[in-house]
Amino acid sequence: MSPLDWLGIAVLGGTGALGRFVIDARISARSGRDFPYGTLVVNLTGAFVLGLLGGLTLSTTTSTLLGTAAIGSYTTFSTWMLETHRLREDSEFRTATLNIVVSLVLGVAAAELGRLVGVAL
């Protein structure tokens, strides 16, 4: 990879992380803290876009820049697990389980939908 590619990774990674922060904060401010809707929306939209990128015919560099740098920094497995752990600590077992099941089922569906759209383009 060239120095320009590395610069692209840094810029897109920072942009993705900032996008995650802004979207999560706005959704969480509207929906409250009973369920981590902000993280759910971020991860579902990220899964869709990642599926879309997988369905397209892209160069390795483009896939790395968009998939790994931008979407990889936008989505957040660690926050999802931390929020689930905190729900369990607060004895919100049903909500924690719902967070896991909904995130997994809808995440896989979003990725597949994105892939189908990408293949169709």
Backbone hydrogen bonds, N-H to C=O, Kabsch-Sander energy under -0.5 kcal/mol:
donor,donor_aa,acceptor,acceptor_aa,energy
6,W,2,S,-2.0
7,L,3,P,-2.1
8,G,4,L,-2.3
9,I,5,D,-2.3
10,A,6,W,-2.2
11,V,7,L,-2.7
12,L,8,G,-3.0
13,G,9,I,-2.5
14,G,10,A,-2.2
15,T,11,V,-2.3
16,G,12,L,-2.8
17,A,13,G,-2.3
18,L,14,G,-2.3
19,G,15,T,-2.6
20,R,16,G,-2.3
21,F,17,A,-2.2
22,V,18,L,-2.5
23,I,19,G,-2.6
24,D,20,R,-2.6
25,A,21,F,-2.3
26,R,22,V,-2.3
27,I,23,I,-2.5
28,S,24,D,-2.7
29,A,25,A,-2.0
30,R,26,R,-1.3
31,S,27,I,-2.4
32,G,28,S,-1.9
37,Y,35,F,-2.5
40,L,36,P,-2.0
41,V,37,Y,-2.9
42,V,38,G,-2.3
43,N,39,T,-2.8
44,L,40,L,-2.5
45,T,41,V,-2.6
46,G,42,V,-2.3
47,A,43,N,-2.2
48,F,44,L,-2.2
49,V,45,T,-2.4
50,L,46,G,-2.7
51,G,47,A,-2.4
52,L,48,F,-2.6
53,L,49,V,-2.7
54,G,50,L,-2.0
55,G,51,G,-1.6
56,L,52,L,-1.0
58,L,56,L,-1.0
63,S,59,S,-2.6
64,T,60,T,-2.3
65,L,61,T,-2.7
66,L,62,T,-2.9
67,G,63,S,-2.3
68,T,63,S,-0.9
68,T,64,T,-0.8
69,A,64,T,-2.2
70,A,65,L,-1.9
71,I,66,L,-2.5
72,G,67,G,-1.0
73,S,69,A,-1.1
74,Y,70,A,-1.1
75,T,71,I,-2.7
80,W,76,T,-1.4
81,M,77,F,-2.4
82,L,78,S,-2.5
83,E,79,T,-2.9
84,T,80,W,-1.9
85,H,81,M,-2.6
86,R,82,L,-2.6
87,L,83,E,-2.1
88,R,84,T,-2.0
89,E,85,H,-2.5
90,D,86,R,-1.9
91,S,88,R,-1.8
92,E,87,L,-3.2
93,F,91,S,-1.0
96,A,92,E,-2.6
97,T,93,F,-2.5
98,L,94,R,-2.6
99,N,95,T,-2.5
100,I,96,A,-1.9
101,V,97,T,-2.7
102,V,98,L,-2.9
103,S,99,N,-1.8
104,L,100,I,-2.3
105,V,101,V,-2.8
106,L,102,V,-2.4
107,G,103,S,-1.7
108,V,104,L,-2.3
109,A,105,V,-2.0
110,A,106,L,-2.8
111,A,107,G,-2.3
112,E,108,V,-2.3
113,L,109,A,-2.6
114,G,110,A,-2.5
115,R,111,A,-2.4
116,L,112,E,-2.6
117,V,113,L,-2.3
118,G,114,G,-2.7
119,V,115,R,-2.7
120,A,116,L,-1.8
121,L,117,V,-1.2
